């Protein structure tokens, strides 16, 4: 028997997710002796999910199934049912379409017991399916172990709005009356997290991966975080942010409250702004009007703190313009890393400004912003001709900051999105044009070295003063036709057809699809049409 034997309840919630819910439950049961019980709450499913859970429970005494007779409309009510049903000293949450990685509960419980804290938190990874590509959520926050006597010691905690990568003392939640919003309340975990932080728990942070968030972009029913096509989703997100801010401010946690608004500007606003060009004119007008109304409730300090950051610039443009405008520039500024596309306007006194139409939106903070944080714009274009296939790069001047730092080279990497395979890694020299406001470089791209897949372009700019900046490139030939080129297959001594399709991502970045042979081409076209229809 382990020192922390049978002390955790894992609450699994699900609705019409028969395809995945048993995998989630099994991942919780597989955590071992530390799990006293798994409480599976079925939110009145109509697809047989509850029957599958009952069948699993028949052979597993640690599994209890709660069948709700009326659908709650959200995730909060079934999680509250789980809290009420839990008998273990600690509780954590798991969604039906995700899994707990091996050792997650032991890692969290070990930290909680060793340090006597009310909350233990670890790293969550977003796993894209079916590719399996993983991206860490709030990676810097969990870079190393830490014990915080109060959450205000690390305001960045307010950026981690997930409830599923944390272990909570059950009596702590009950003593403070901490619950999820009931009913259909999107982004209920944002509000729950604020309530937890407002109660000032001691928190242990660990670098271990404790939760795997599955991202299924092609699912018939998208998750709340992916289902952003209707403006009601954005309204719900802003209301959750407003509620979290008011909860923390009401508790006297001013630093955490300000961090909630910083997270809105740095994450939420940028994510939705990247997608504005994809939406209808009616959506854009409604989104713009609602966002301006919400931003008008912010304090001046919320917008002047770190004024050169992309989120603050976006907010100032929104507040300055009563109607949607400059969407391509806003999209690229909202990208990660941010890119500020030309033109680079100045006011009459020479001060950098957003545009001649919005001179009140100053960009003066960019003059002193560190190079690694600047929204540097690089254009990328793929050309095929007598010299073969070549990648052309153009680096734009940014109010004199590039010339001052002296760009000398760029590390060029093509990474396959599906598995992280590198198909190209090369350093190229950057050459200034005769006017001193543009630097160019080019490199050969060998199609035979790029197996079928989707390839992202990653650039690291290097400067004479020793600074460097990781950037993504703006696609100047996005959406281009498939480009066919015959290349030698060195393994068999024959020639085959490789097709390249440069395209612009939703965030405006350059990417490349490759396919081999006509069957591969048909697959590229079929997937592209499917994405557009979805």
Secondary structure, DSSP 8 states (H G I E B T S, - for coil): --TTTT-EEEEEEESS-TTTHHHHHHHHHTT-TTEEEEEEEE-S-SSSHHHHHHHHHTT-TTEEEEE-SS--SSSHHHHHHHHHH--SSEEEEEETT-B--TTHHHHHHHHHHHHT-SEEEEEEEEEETTT--EEEESGGGGSS-EEESSGGG-GGGGG---STTEEEEHHHHHHTT-----SS-TTHHHHHHHHHHHTT--EEEEEEEEEEEEE-TT-SS--TTT--SSHHHHHHHHHHHHHHHHHHHHTT-HHHHHHHHHHIIIIIHHHHHTTGGGS-HHHHHHHHHHHHHHHTTS-HHHHHTTTTSHHHHHHHHHHH-SS---HHHHHHHHSSS----S--EE-TTS-EES-STTTTSB-GGGGTS-GGGS---EEEEEEEETTEEEEEEEEE--TTHHHHH-EEEEEEEEEETTT--EEEEEEEE-EE-TTSSEEEEEEE--GGGS-SEEEEEEEEEEETTS-EEEE--EESSTT---EEEEEEETTTTEEEEEEEEEEE-TTSBEEEEEEEHHHHHHHHHHHHHHHHH-
